Amino acid sequence: MATGIGEEILKRVLCYRVYSRIGAKRLEDIVREEIAAFGNVSVGLIAVSEDEAVAASNTNMAYAVEYF
């Protein structure tokens, strides 16, 4: 799930990019790298794989993650 500047998120296929990389690295590393690529464009992600859950943003955004 992504939030922020929707046009940029869609244009850069952010969710797909994260999804396609799951398993290649730790999910947290993938999410942080993809968010960093947005620079000053506000974006936040909540990503979940079979055994990881991550929430991160590049601006002050409220989010919650249940760790399992």
N, C-alpha and C positions, 0 to 999 in steps of 0.2 A: 504494500500500500504506500502510495506517495502523496505528499501534499506540498503546496507551495505555488509557484508560478506554473500553472497547468500547461500553458502553451509550450514552455521550454521543456517541461517534463515529457510531454508527448512528442515533441520534435526530436528530442534526444533519446527516445524510447528507453527511459531510465529503468522502469520495472523489468522490461525484457532483458536489458543488459545485466542487471543483478541476477535475475533468474537463470540466465544462460551461463553464469559463472559459478553457480552453487556447486560445491564439491571440489572446485579447483584450489580454493583457499579457505581460510576461516571466514565465515559469513560476515563477521564484524569488519574484517579487512576489506572485503569486497564492497560493503555498504559505504565505508568511509572513503574509499578511493573513488567510487562513483559520485558521491556527494561533493567531494573536493573538485571534481571536474566542472562543477557548476559555478565556481568562483563566487561572485557576489549575488547570484540569482538565488533567492530563497527557496530552499527545498528541504524536505524531511522524509524519512523512510522508516517504515516498520517492515522488517523482513523475517520470515520464518522458514526454516528448513526442517528436515526430520528430527534433528537434534540440536538446533540452535535457534535463538530468537534475538534480534537486535533492533534497537530503535536509535536513530541518530538524526541530527539536523545541522545545518550550517548557520542557523539563526536561532533566536529564542523561540522555541515552539514547545508546547506542552505535549507529552506523550507518556504512555505507560506500557510496560512490558511485564508479562508474567513469566518468570523464569521457571523452567521445569527441569 
